[in-house]
Amino acid sequence: MKIVEKTESREKCAEAGWFAWDCLLDHKINREFILSLKPLGGFVYLDMLRQPFFKIENDYYMIKGIEGNNYFRIAVHGKHQEYLEKIEEFVNTEKQNSL
Amino acid sequence: MIYLNNAATSYPKPSCVKEAVQACLEDVPASQFRGGMQIGKKDIEEACRERLGRLLGISEYSRIYFTSGATEALNTVLGGLLLDGEILVTQTEHNSVLRPVRNLLSAQKLEMKVIPCEKDGRITLAALESSVTSRTRAIVVNHCSNVTGCIQDMDMVGRFAEKHGLIFIADVSQSAGCIPIDAEKWGADALVFTGHKSLMGIQGTGGFYIRPGLRLIPLKFGGTGTDSAKLVYENDDYEYEPGTHNLPGITALYAGVGFILETGVEIIHKKERNLMEILYEELERIPGIQVYGNKETCRGPVLSMNFTGLSPSDSAYILGDTYGITVRAGLHCSPLIHQAMGTGARGTVRVSVSWFTTEEEIRSFIKAAEEIAESLTGVF
């Protein structure tokens, strides 16, 4: 799995105080990919929803998305924008391993 | 896609609005006052002011001025009154009021005092009376909360302002076009509106009314097409619309307000109220959903809610990406009301309808909300 494109979210108020990017992936998000993100922080996986929702959160960043979609959102706190690249690197590496 | 974010901007627009904008763009530009080509054509700005005056209860409609929106209008009015002492704002106000007051007016030695509201956003006479002092000069009141849909008793506010000799500034951004407004009956000294919400115009339009006799220093100066040799205004004969006008925007607003006048604001209000009542009744019976406000006082086309255990932004994300339903999450640029509602940290999920929202769309939203709430039952 790779992030092929990322665009700054137009919903500037949605994640108040955070800077959000919507990331387009080269594959659809599956359960395996979601579980591979678990080491990144506090993990929420609502797999009872019609389309399972996941979120990873810590003090510096937040990742959220929906199983079956080929995109997800990364939001970083204003002072910690360096995490955007780190997460991107993690996702790209983990995905290649897990696919 | 189901669009329930009309409190941010209305969608779709009436076809007459789209046609009017297209016709405006295809027409020869109106080189005002510079030739005979426009003789016989009605001045769209004046016609729009007249329509707005009819809709908003303003007989002196020539004192309605166009701006880029309610934010610019509020900055103009709040900054131009050159007040000192205290200004009262309600806890329901939008940042387009709070930020100009806090940032611009500190230079004018004006203090902001917040009138506390009830949990549903309602302002009581007791709260008004306990906030006023001998230093109070003006009051700003949001007619319809953009968070709870609570409609304030503007007649009561007008009487209060008159009793204490306050300048009464009414913000009708959320209500103009969907709730009856009568600025003169209210006794409003100034009234601010936006064009792109229930007035059905396009983004980049709005304006304000200021009653005769109220001194207002303009926010902007520039070319107006009248007496170009004059560089300094004397005797307060200010002009408030410098620069080339947003003619496509004003044309859209003219068409939008025409659509509302033709349809009838009472009829629009009734239809939207019916939709909101369905929402209140159905959402309140679903375990795991908290609805803020109530259908008795919150009669505007806006409702705030939350799912137990789910943040507003996550809720909106799931609604949007799983169900194709667009709502809005967060504080909705009105941070203070959330202190009264108990939603200060993360805000709410806001659902807002328009004349074009159908009952079927509302039922689909309720079904989606129920499905989400049921899925979460027992999880949190």
HADDOCK unambig.tbl for C-alpha pairs under 7 A between the chains (distance, minus, plus):
assign (segid A and resid 13 and name CA) (segid B and resid 330 and name CA) 6.52 0.50 0.50
assign (segid A and resid 14 and name CA) (segid B and resid 313 and name CA) 5.69 0.50 0.50
assign (segid A and resid 14 and name CA) (segid B and resid 329 and name CA) 5.61 0.50 0.50
assign (segid A and resid 14 and name CA) (segid B and resid 330 and name CA) 5.82 0.50 0.50
assign (segid A and resid 15 and name CA) (segid B and resid 313 and name CA) 6.53 0.50 0.50
assign (segid A and resid 16 and name CA) (segid B and resid 330 and name CA) 6.93 0.50 0.50
assign (segid A and resid 48 and name CA) (segid B and resid 375 and name CA) 5.74 0.50 0.50
assign (segid A and resid 49 and name CA) (segid B and resid 372 and name CA) 6.48 0.50 0.50
assign (segid A and resid 49 and name CA) (segid B and resid 375 and name CA) 5.67 0.50 0.50
assign (segid A and resid 51 and name CA) (segid B and resid 322 and name CA) 6.37 0.50 0.50
